[in-house]
């Protein structure tokens, strides 16, 4: 089972998102805890939101009081409504929310049954339920639920959280080639990405970009890759590095093969539906681009927005560190394409038919981290994404790659002599 916890300020948006599913007969209310049931049995957004009013009004200083949680069993698990209710109750108890009002929805619109829970972390006295290490506590709760209800465990990649040892490239510190090698030599072993654009979106998190080059050698057309470091503005710095310096996995031929394998793997990947669900929920809970990015970052997802020189959005990519897969918005659905986000963030929010429409939101403020389309919203202090979600790469920084390449050449030379 995989859990995603969204944190926001908009209780109306979180409830509306789920109610639309109910109205379209793609979902239903399974459980209403400390929320009065209507006489006719049909919940409304306004009636549900009113149940949270005393808690939200009492709020002292919690910035994001709303919690929107999704619990996703493996597609092969057959879970009845009654078991889903018990799963939700146990999860909320283990996370410290058993005394809070919450409503549980079952969704069936993505080909796999899963549940959403909307609640608040603010208690009646205005204090906040502690949410430090939410992700790790949630993972532990999911493991307990798997055992208690006989559910299929999450895959090894999802559970793997090694000691964080990797850092993005810092060209100011020097020894850039060694820093860069620690990334580009290993990314294809850990992540799935279907093309050069998604690969570059992933590389941008590490202050690197790759550029395809072409030319002729002895009358034969050649293609290859070079790598550049990026500065704080997202601009290329220094001289390019040939991909051959970093081994075969960093080269174009190997990457093209990786793209094809990724397409096959990602077409059937269960993470696609979960990620799409999390993004759609976040769109209903936050107001603008920085908040949207931060919301998803707290769930282990980086958002990379690409803009042209005029600042117009022409691409958006989602990097899910939990499943280690990289998706363009259009891969996930037409409603998550770049044009949709361009409209939302430039012209206010227009939510799916049957729910609220608003044009009150102003354009996203320009902040230093957002100057470059390939920068991501970095959490402050100790909230670095690689610390929060575990190291994804081996501790290979500081290796002497020239010496290693020389050793490899000598091995090949000795092999030829023996042959």
Beta strands, then each sheet from edge to edge (+ up, - down):
strand 1: 2-8
strand 2: 27-33
strand 3: 66-72
strand 4: 102-107
strand 5: 114-120
strand 6: 192-193
strand 7: 208-217
strand 8: 220-230
strand 9: 236-242
strand 10: 301-307
strand 11: 313-320
strand 12: 325-328
strand 13: 349-350
strand 14: 357-358
sheet 1: 1+ 3- 5+ 4- 2+
sheet 2: 6+ 12+ 11- 10+
sheet 3: 7+ 8- 9+
sheet 4: 13+ 14-
end
